[in-house]
Amino acid sequence: MKILPKECKILPPEELDRFSVELRTFYEKKLKPKKFLLFFCLCLLALAAPGRAEDQKTDYYAPLYEKPLAKTPLKDALSRAIEWPFKLAKWPIDQSLVMTENYRLDKKTVWIYDRIMDYGVKPRLDSLGFSGIPSYGAEFDLVRIIRQKENYPDFIAKGWINHGPTNYFQAGGELGAQRIGETGFHTSSIIEYENRRNETFYGLGTDSSRGDSTSFIEEKTTVGAKAGYEFSSSLDLTSQVDYSHVNIKNRAHEGKGDITQIFAGENIPGLHGDDFLDFSIRLDRDTRDSKEDATKGSYQKLLFKYTEGVESSPARYFTYQLDAAKYFQLASPRRILAARLFGEFNQRVNGGNVPFYEMTKLGGSGMFPRQSQTSRAFVYNRFFGESALLLNLEYRYTVWQYKEFKLKTVVFLDEGQVSKDFATFRLNGFRESYGAGLHLSHSQLVLLSFNVAHGNEGTQFYLENKLAF
């Protein structure tokens, strides 16, 4: 029989049972979970090792398809036909962008333009049509020019001059103040001279003939004053009083006849010029994100005017005008639906008349310095009338973008009609224009706009640097 050391004790059976229970509890709560966790980690490592090895062998830059996809002859031909016009434009655009990037021409141009603006000069360059003959000019902020803008931030003293070779000249000035008494109130006086040397006239009404083409010179001097209140940066109400002296001179030019001979048997009001006073009130609301190339927002312009002839002028009429446009984003800023509604009604008063050069005009792209509203399948000033209704629709889609440069394709529809009054409008009297174009812009500033429009009088082409609306 083996003898135990003195320090060892033989436990009684009940204590041995309690000790075994404690050992089992320690194993269940402490050792077993750690053993399971260790086992789980070893299993994960074993499973991940082959995947990691396979992942290191994978080439993520390998082509998805090792063999070219089979081509469908019809689909391939259609794709080439659709891509062809864009490929024609792609090469010169790519080369221009490379040059722009290498020489930083865009940043240099913006810097030069900003410096010119800082010195009070705002240059302007437009195109008068597909011929590309430019209309150029500038607006001069005299307060900035004499470096006093910080001292007199609300003082208005500006002038402008615009010129289109052979057909247009304009010069004017404005003197006044804005935010008077730290409010939205503003007031100013205006003087302006215009000489339009190649205005066209084809007769009155929607049934006039393009074969009755005539040309005249319009010379107009205006002196006026205006006052208004700017409720916010997007809402303004202005009233204005103007005195105008107008000379009309006949000019047979470039195959166009003498207006006094072609329309000798008709009563054309204002054929020899007029002197008249205008009293007008105008409400402007504009929430567009850009006045050059809007992608959202809208504008509304409401005008009410009374014209009274002075001296021997028989001019006497009211003018009611609405010009409104809305820009819808179709699920993306790349897709824009632009809609515009224009309406004007001139109402004769007490036997007075409306001078033909002050009537509503439709035809052309509707861009400054042109006065005719947008109806692109017809030549400038194609239709004259005392009243007019016009709808313009455009779908603009951005097909290419590089930094701030954007190239958009455009499809459009113009529906317009002139008439003596709204009661004589008829559904079959609307003249339709439809077409497509390309617009190139930088930072929402249109650089080039090319449009082709077709209607029942043929096809017209436009190369300009502004959008119709």
Backbone torsions as a table, in degrees:
resi	resn	phi	psi	omega
1	MET	NA	128.9	-176.4
2	LYS	-82.9	134.5	-178.5
3	ILE	-96.4	126.8	179.7
4	LEU	-79.6	152.9	175.4
5	PRO	-61.6	161.5	-177.1
6	LYS	-65.6	-33.7	-177.6
7	GLU	-72.6	-15.5	179.3
8	CYS	-85.8	138.1	179.3
9	LYS	-122.7	145.6	176.7
10	ILE	-93.1	118.0	-177.6
11	LEU	-78.0	149.6	177.1
12	PRO	-72.0	161.9	-176.0
13	PRO	-59.2	-37.9	-178.0
14	GLU	-67.4	-34.8	177.8
15	GLU	-72.5	-35.7	176.5
16	LEU	-61.4	-39.6	178.6
17	ASP	-65.6	-40.8	179.3
18	ARG	-65.5	-40.1	179.9
19	PHE	-64.8	-39.6	178.6
20	SER	-66.0	-35.3	177.4
21	VAL	-65.1	-41.6	179.3
22	GLU	-64.9	-40.5	177.8
23	LEU	-62.1	-43.1	-179.8
24	ARG	-64.5	-39.6	179.1
25	THR	-64.8	-42.8	178.2
26	PHE	-60.3	-40.7	180.0
27	TYR	-66.9	-43.2	-176.6
28	GLU	-67.1	-39.1	-173.6
29	LYS	-90.7	-29.4	-173.9
30	LYS	-108.9	-56.1	-172.0
31	LEU	-78.8	-39.9	-174.6
32	LYS	-65.1	-46.7	177.3
33	PRO	-59.3	-41.5	179.4
34	LYS	-65.3	-37.2	178.6
35	LYS	-65.8	-39.6	178.9
36	PHE	-67.0	-42.1	179.7
37	LEU	-63.7	-41.2	178.2
38	LEU	-62.8	-42.4	178.7
39	PHE	-63.1	-40.4	-179.9
40	PHE	-64.8	-41.4	179.3
41	CYS	-65.4	-40.0	178.3
42	LEU	-63.3	-38.1	178.6
43	CYS	-65.8	-43.2	178.8
44	LEU	-61.2	-43.7	179.1
45	LEU	-62.4	-38.7	179.3
46	ALA	-67.1	-36.9	-179.8
47	LEU	-75.7	-34.5	-175.8
48	ALA	-77.7	-25.9	-175.8
49	ALA	-58.8	-49.1	178.8
50	PRO	-62.9	-38.3	179.4
51	GLY	-63.6	-39.8	178.7
52	ARG	-64.1	-41.3	178.7
53	ALA	-64.0	-40.2	179.5
54	GLU	-69.1	-36.0	-179.4
55	ASP	-64.0	-37.2	179.3
56	GLN	-68.1	-23.4	179.1
57	LYS	-84.2	-16.4	-174.3
58	THR	-77.2	134.0	176.1
59	ASP	-102.2	104.7	-176.4
60	TYR	-74.4	-11.4	-179.6
61	TYR	-100.6	6.9	176.7
62	ALA	-71.6	147.1	179.7
63	PRO	-60.7	144.6	-178.5
64	LEU	-67.4	-40.3	179.0
65	TYR	-115.3	120.8	179.7
66	GLU	-78.4	-21.7	178.8
67	LYS	-119.2	143.0	179.4
68	PRO	-64.1	146.0	178.3
69	LEU	-70.6	149.9	178.5
70	ALA	-68.1	137.8	-178.1
71	LYS	-93.5	141.0	172.1
72	THR	-92.9	119.8	-174.3
73	PRO	-53.2	-45.6	-177.8
74	LEU	-68.0	-44.8	-179.4
75	LYS	-63.8	-39.9	179.5
76	ASP	-64.5	-40.4	179.7
77	ALA	-67.2	-41.4	178.3
78	LEU	-65.7	-39.5	179.4
79	SER	-62.4	-42.8	179.1
80	ARG	-65.0	-38.6	-179.6
81	ALA	-65.6	-39.3	179.9
82	ILE	-71.7	-39.3	-176.6
83	GLU	-76.2	-23.0	-171.3
84	TRP	-56.1	-49.3	179.9
85	PRO	-62.3	-33.8	-179.3
86	PHE	-74.0	-33.2	176.9
87	LYS	-66.7	-33.4	176.5
88	LEU	-62.1	-39.4	-178.8
89	ALA	-83.6	-20.0	-173.1
90	LYS	-67.2	-42.8	-175.4
91	TRP	-62.6	-52.7	179.1
92	PRO	-63.5	-33.1	177.9
93	ILE	-66.8	-44.1	178.4
94	ASP	-59.5	-44.8	180.0
95	GLN	-64.5	-38.8	178.6
96	SER	-64.9	-39.7	-179.9
97	LEU	-68.4	-37.4	176.9
98	VAL	-61.6	-46.0	177.9
99	MET	-63.4	-42.1	179.2
100	THR	-61.8	-41.6	-179.6
101	GLU	-68.5	-43.5	-177.1
102	ASN	-65.4	-42.4	-176.3
103	TYR	-100.9	2.5	179.8
104	ARG	53.5	45.1	-175.3
105	LEU	-66.3	-36.9	-179.4
106	ASP	-63.6	-44.4	-179.4
107	LYS	-68.2	-38.0	178.8
108	LYS	-67.0	-39.9	179.6
109	THR	-64.9	-44.5	178.2
110	VAL	-62.2	-40.8	179.8
111	TRP	-63.3	-45.1	179.7
112	ILE	-63.7	-43.1	180.0
113	TYR	-62.4	-43.7	179.3
114	ASP	-63.6	-38.6	179.0
115	ARG	-66.3	-40.7	177.8
116	ILE	-62.5	-42.6	178.2
117	MET	-63.2	-38.0	179.1
118	ASP	-61.0	-29.7	179.6
119	TYR	-92.0	10.5	170.5
120	GLY	89.4	16.6	-179.3
121	VAL	-121.7	124.4	177.7
122	LYS	-114.1	101.1	-178.2
123	PRO	-73.1	155.9	179.3
124	ARG	-141.4	137.4	177.8
125	LEU	-141.8	120.1	178.3
126	ASP	-126.8	166.3	172.5
127	SER	-112.2	140.6	-178.2
128	LEU	-91.9	2.7	179.6
129	GLY	159.6	-170.7	-176.0
130	PHE	-66.0	-20.5	178.1
131	SER	-65.0	-20.2	178.4
132	GLY	79.0	6.0	177.3
133	ILE	-66.3	119.8	-172.1
134	PRO	-83.0	152.1	166.1
135	SER	-107.5	125.7	-174.1
136	TYR	-129.5	161.2	179.8
137	GLY	174.7	-167.7	-178.9
138	ALA	-161.5	155.7	172.9
139	GLU	-114.6	135.7	-174.4
140	PHE	-116.2	120.7	174.7
141	ASP	-93.7	100.8	-172.9
142	LEU	-66.2	-29.3	178.6
143	VAL	-65.6	-40.7	177.2
144	ARG	-70.5	-38.7	-177.5
145	ILE	-59.9	-39.3	179.2
146	ILE	-90.3	10.9	173.4
147	ARG	60.8	43.7	-179.4
148	GLN	-121.0	16.0	-176.6
149	LYS	-64.7	-36.4	-179.9
150	GLU	-69.1	-33.8	-179.2
151	ASN	-79.8	-32.7	-178.3
152	TYR	-131.0	68.5	-174.2
153	PRO	-66.7	-23.2	-175.7
154	ASP	-103.3	5.6	-179.6
155	PHE	-86.8	132.8	-179.3
156	ILE	-106.7	119.8	174.8
157	ALA	-149.3	94.5	-175.6
158	LYS	-138.7	158.8	176.7
159	GLY	-139.0	165.7	-179.8
160	TRP	-150.1	154.4	176.2
161	ILE	-146.7	132.4	-179.9
162	ASN	-136.0	143.2	-175.7
163	HIS	-146.0	131.6	171.2
164	GLY	-118.7	116.9	-175.0
165	PRO	-51.0	131.9	174.9
166	THR	72.9	-8.4	-174.5
167	ASN	-142.7	-8.0	-173.8
168	TYR	-156.2	137.9	172.8
169	PHE	-148.9	136.2	180.0
170	GLN	-144.4	137.8	175.2
171	ALA	-146.6	144.2	-178.8
172	GLY	-168.3	178.3	179.6
173	GLY	-155.3	159.8	179.7
174	GLU	-141.0	137.6	-179.1
175	LEU	-134.3	127.5	-178.8
176	GLY	177.0	-157.2	-178.8
177	ALA	-147.6	155.2	177.4
178	GLN	-131.3	163.8	-177.9
179	ARG	50.9	45.7	-178.0
180	ILE	-67.0	130.9	-178.2
181	GLY	62.5	30.2	-178.4
182	GLU	56.9	35.1	175.3
183	THR	-120.9	-175.0	178.6
184	GLY	-86.6	4.7	-176.5
185	PHE	-71.8	138.5	177.9
186	HIS	-144.5	151.4	179.1
187	THR	-152.8	149.1	-179.8
188	SER	-163.5	164.3	174.1
189	SER	-117.4	150.3	-171.9
190	ILE	-134.7	143.3	169.4
191	ILE	-136.6	136.6	-175.4
192	GLU	-150.1	142.9	175.7
193	TYR	-125.8	133.1	179.2
194	GLU	-129.7	141.4	173.6
195	ASN	-135.1	110.2	179.0
196	ARG	-108.2	109.3	-168.4
197	ARG	-93.5	-6.4	-175.4
198	ASN	-142.2	52.0	176.8
199	GLU	-81.1	141.9	-177.5
200	THR	-109.2	152.4	179.9
201	PHE	-145.4	130.4	-177.1
202	TYR	-119.1	8.1	-177.5
203	GLY	109.5	175.7	-176.6
204	LEU	-100.1	142.9	175.1
205	GLY	94.0	167.4	-177.1
206	THR	-76.4	-13.9	-178.9
207	ASP	-97.6	11.9	178.1
208	SER	-65.8	158.9	-176.2
209	SER	-107.0	137.2	177.1
210	ARG	-67.8	-20.0	177.5
211	GLY	-69.1	-20.5	177.5
212	ASP	-89.1	56.0	-174.7
213	SER	-83.5	125.6	177.5
214	THR	-131.5	167.3	-178.3
215	SER	-135.3	144.7	178.1
216	PHE	-147.6	163.4	176.6
217	ILE	-106.9	129.9	176.5
218	GLU	-114.5	120.8	179.0
219	GLU	-118.9	121.4	-171.0
220	LYS	-134.7	131.1	175.0
221	THR	-119.5	129.1	-176.2
222	THR	-128.8	134.7	173.0
223	VAL	-126.6	131.1	-176.2
224	GLY	-155.7	174.7	176.3
225	ALA	-141.7	147.2	179.7
226	LYS	-142.3	154.4	177.0
227	ALA	-147.7	147.9	-177.7
228	GLY	-166.3	-175.5	-179.6
229	TYR	-135.6	127.7	177.4
230	GLU	-97.2	105.7	-178.1
231	PHE	-71.6	-33.0	177.9
232	SER	-159.9	-179.8	179.4
233	SER	-66.4	-14.9	-178.1
234	SER	-113.4	-0.9	-175.3
235	LEU	-137.3	126.3	-177.2
236	ASP	-144.6	140.9	176.3
237	LEU	-123.6	124.7	-174.8
238	THR	-135.8	136.3	172.0
239	SER	-111.8	149.8	-173.5
240	GLN	-148.0	145.6	174.4
241	VAL	-125.3	127.3	-178.5
242	ASP	-130.9	144.6	167.6
243	TYR	-114.1	129.4	-177.5
244	SER	-127.0	139.1	172.9
245	HIS	-117.9	122.7	-174.2
246	VAL	-121.8	129.3	171.9
247	ASN	-109.7	132.5	175.2
248	ILE	-115.8	124.5	179.9
249	LYS	-121.4	136.3	179.0
250	ASN	-79.2	142.6	-177.6
251	ARG	-151.5	103.8	172.5
252	ALA	-75.1	119.2	-168.8
253	HIS	-148.9	133.6	174.7
254	GLU	51.4	48.2	177.3
255	GLY	84.0	-2.9	178.6
256	LYS	-91.7	142.7	-174.2
257	GLY	-83.2	178.1	176.7
258	ASP	-81.0	126.3	-174.6
259	ILE	-63.1	-32.0	-179.3
260	THR	-73.9	-22.1	178.7
261	GLN	-91.3	-45.0	-178.4
262	ILE	-64.2	-38.0	-178.3
263	PHE	-114.3	39.0	-176.9
264	ALA	-62.9	-32.9	-177.2
265	GLY	-90.9	5.7	-176.8
266	GLU	-115.0	154.2	177.9
267	ASN	-91.5	100.8	179.0
268	ILE	-103.5	104.2	-177.0
269	PRO	-65.5	140.1	176.6
270	GLY	80.5	16.5	-174.4
271	LEU	-65.1	-21.8	-178.1
272	HIS	-114.8	17.2	177.2
273	GLY	92.7	171.9	-177.0
274	ASP	-155.2	164.2	165.4
275	ASP	-124.8	128.8	-177.3
276	PHE	-153.0	161.6	175.1
277	LEU	-109.3	139.4	176.2
278	ASP	-116.8	130.3	172.4
279	PHE	-118.2	115.8	-173.3
280	SER	-134.4	156.4	171.6
281	ILE	-135.4	136.2	-171.8
282	ARG	-136.1	134.6	175.9
283	LEU	-115.0	123.9	-179.5
284	ASP	-120.7	128.8	173.1
285	ARG	-130.2	127.8	-174.7
286	ASP	-143.3	114.2	179.3
287	THR	-117.3	18.0	-179.6
288	ARG	-67.0	149.2	176.0
289	ASP	-78.1	-13.5	176.2
290	SER	-160.2	134.3	177.8
291	LYS	-80.4	-16.4	179.8
292	GLU	-87.8	-47.4	-173.5
293	ASP	-144.9	73.2	-174.1
294	ALA	-70.1	143.5	174.3
295	THR	-117.9	-10.2	176.8
296	LYS	-160.2	167.9	-179.6
297	GLY	94.4	-164.9	-177.8
298	SER	-162.1	170.8	169.5
299	TYR	-142.9	151.8	176.2
300	GLN	-139.3	133.2	178.1
301	LYS	-129.4	121.4	178.5
302	LEU	-117.7	129.6	-177.7
303	LEU	-130.8	132.1	171.0
304	PHE	-125.5	129.2	-175.0
305	LYS	-142.4	142.9	172.1
306	TYR	-119.5	129.1	-179.1
307	THR	-114.9	129.4	-179.7
308	GLU	-126.6	119.7	177.1
309	GLY	-69.6	144.9	177.8
310	VAL	-114.7	162.5	-175.3
311	GLU	58.5	-119.7	-175.3
312	SER	-98.4	6.6	-177.2
313	SER	-71.6	130.9	177.4
314	PRO	-86.7	5.1	-178.4
315	ALA	-65.3	127.0	178.1
316	ARG	-163.5	108.5	-175.3
317	TYR	-166.0	159.8	171.7
318	PHE	-99.6	147.6	174.4
319	THR	-123.7	129.1	175.0
320	TYR	-120.2	124.6	-175.2
321	GLN	-137.7	137.5	174.5
322	LEU	-128.5	129.9	174.9
323	ASP	-135.4	113.9	-175.2
324	ALA	-140.0	142.5	178.6
325	ALA	-143.0	150.8	179.4
326	LYS	-137.0	141.2	-177.3
327	TYR	-119.3	118.2	-176.4
328	PHE	-107.9	131.6	171.8
329	GLN	-90.5	120.1	-178.1
330	LEU	-92.5	82.0	177.3
331	ALA	69.9	-5.4	-178.6
332	SER	-164.8	147.4	175.2
333	PRO	-64.6	-12.9	178.8
334	ARG	-76.6	-21.5	-177.1
335	ARG	-117.1	114.1	-175.2
336	ILE	-123.4	130.0	170.2
337	LEU	-106.2	118.2	-179.4
338	ALA	-111.0	129.5	-179.1
339	ALA	-128.4	135.7	-179.1
340	ARG	-134.2	138.3	175.8
341	LEU	-124.2	127.6	177.9
342	PHE	-127.2	133.2	176.7
343	GLY	-143.6	140.6	177.6
344	GLU	-144.6	139.3	178.7
345	PHE	-135.8	122.4	176.4
346	ASN	-106.9	117.2	-175.4
347	GLN	-107.7	116.0	179.0
348	ARG	-68.0	146.1	-175.5
349	VAL	-124.3	129.2	173.1
350	ASN	50.0	48.5	176.4
351	GLY	76.6	6.6	177.1
352	GLY	-74.9	-179.1	178.7
353	ASN	-136.8	173.4	178.1
354	VAL	-111.9	115.2	178.5
355	PRO	-55.7	140.0	-173.7
356	PHE	-61.4	-32.6	-179.0
357	TYR	-75.5	-12.9	176.3
358	GLU	-98.2	-2.2	178.8
359	MET	-71.8	164.6	174.5
360	THR	-69.0	140.8	-178.8
361	LYS	-126.5	142.1	175.3
362	LEU	-122.3	144.3	176.5
363	GLY	133.5	141.1	-179.8
364	GLY	86.5	-167.3	-174.6
365	SER	-87.6	-11.8	176.9
366	GLY	75.1	27.7	-176.7
367	MET	-106.5	149.4	176.7
368	PHE	-59.1	138.8	7.2
369	PRO	-89.4	10.7	177.6
370	ARG	-66.9	145.5	179.6
371	GLN	-100.3	-14.7	-176.0
372	SER	-76.4	142.5	-179.3
373	GLN	-78.4	159.4	-169.8
374	THR	-67.8	111.5	171.2
375	SER	-149.0	86.1	-157.0
376	ARG	-74.5	-14.6	178.4
377	ALA	-84.6	-0.6	-176.2
378	PHE	-123.5	152.5	-177.2
379	VAL	-69.3	162.8	-179.8
380	TYR	-57.4	136.8	179.6
381	ASN	61.9	29.0	-174.1
382	ARG	-65.2	-39.2	-175.8
383	PHE	-124.9	130.9	175.7
384	PHE	-114.1	139.6	177.1
385	GLY	-163.5	157.0	178.0
386	GLU	-73.1	-21.1	177.3
387	SER	-135.6	155.2	179.9
388	ALA	-152.9	149.9	174.3
389	LEU	-137.2	130.9	-172.8
390	LEU	-143.5	135.1	174.4
391	LEU	-123.9	127.5	176.0
392	ASN	-118.9	129.4	175.8
393	LEU	-124.7	136.6	177.4
394	GLU	-139.4	138.4	170.9
395	TYR	-113.2	117.8	-176.7
396	ARG	-114.0	127.1	-177.1
397	TYR	-129.0	124.8	179.1
398	THR	-79.2	110.1	-177.3
399	VAL	-95.8	-14.6	-176.5
400	TRP	-156.0	141.2	179.2
401	GLN	-146.8	135.0	175.4
402	TYR	-138.0	108.4	-174.8
403	LYS	53.9	-118.9	-178.6
404	GLU	-91.2	-2.1	177.7
405	PHE	-84.4	139.0	176.9
406	LYS	-138.0	141.0	174.2
407	LEU	-118.7	122.8	-177.3
408	LYS	-118.1	141.7	168.5
409	THR	-96.7	146.9	-174.7
410	VAL	-135.8	135.4	166.7
411	VAL	-121.3	142.3	-173.3
412	PHE	-144.2	162.0	177.3
413	LEU	-141.9	129.9	175.0
414	ASP	-119.8	130.4	175.5
415	GLU	-128.6	116.0	-176.2
416	GLY	-143.5	159.2	179.4
417	GLN	-155.7	140.2	171.3
418	VAL	-109.9	155.5	-179.3
419	SER	-160.5	172.3	177.9
420	LYS	-71.1	-39.4	175.0
421	ASP	-156.3	172.7	-176.2
422	PHE	-66.7	-24.5	-179.1
423	ALA	-68.8	-22.7	-177.8
424	THR	-97.8	5.9	174.8
425	PHE	-67.4	144.4	178.3
426	ARG	-138.3	151.2	-174.8
427	LEU	-63.2	-38.1	-179.1
428	ASN	-82.9	6.3	178.3
429	GLY	-93.6	-5.7	179.7
430	PHE	-72.9	138.8	177.3
431	ARG	-104.0	130.8	-171.5
432	GLU	-106.3	138.8	171.5
433	SER	-128.4	138.7	173.8
434	TYR	-145.1	152.0	-177.6
435	GLY	178.8	-165.2	-176.8
436	ALA	-149.7	166.9	-180.0
437	GLY	-168.1	179.4	177.2
438	LEU	-127.3	136.2	178.7
439	HIS	-124.7	126.7	175.8
440	LEU	-110.6	127.6	-177.3
441	SER	-136.1	163.0	175.7
442	HIS	-138.8	119.8	-179.2
443	SER	54.1	43.9	179.8
444	GLN	61.3	26.3	172.3
445	LEU	-115.9	118.0	-174.5
446	VAL	-71.5	124.2	177.6
447	LEU	-93.7	-38.7	-176.5
448	LEU	-153.8	134.8	178.1
449	SER	-132.3	120.9	178.7
450	PHE	-119.9	121.9	-177.9
451	ASN	-132.3	145.8	174.5
452	VAL	-123.8	126.2	-178.1
453	ALA	-126.4	145.0	-178.9
454	HIS	-131.4	144.0	176.6
455	GLY	-153.3	-167.4	-175.5
456	ASN	-77.4	-0.7	174.1
457	GLU	-112.3	14.9	176.0
458	GLY	116.0	-160.7	-175.2
459	THR	-119.0	137.8	178.6
460	GLN	-121.5	145.4	179.0
461	PHE	-117.9	142.7	-179.5
462	TYR	-134.9	130.2	175.6
463	LEU	-127.5	105.4	-172.6
464	GLU	-141.9	-179.3	177.8
465	ASN	-125.7	31.4	174.1
466	LYS	-145.1	161.5	175.4
467	LEU	-98.7	155.4	-176.6
468	ALA	-63.2	-35.8	177.6
469	PHE	-162.4	NA	NA
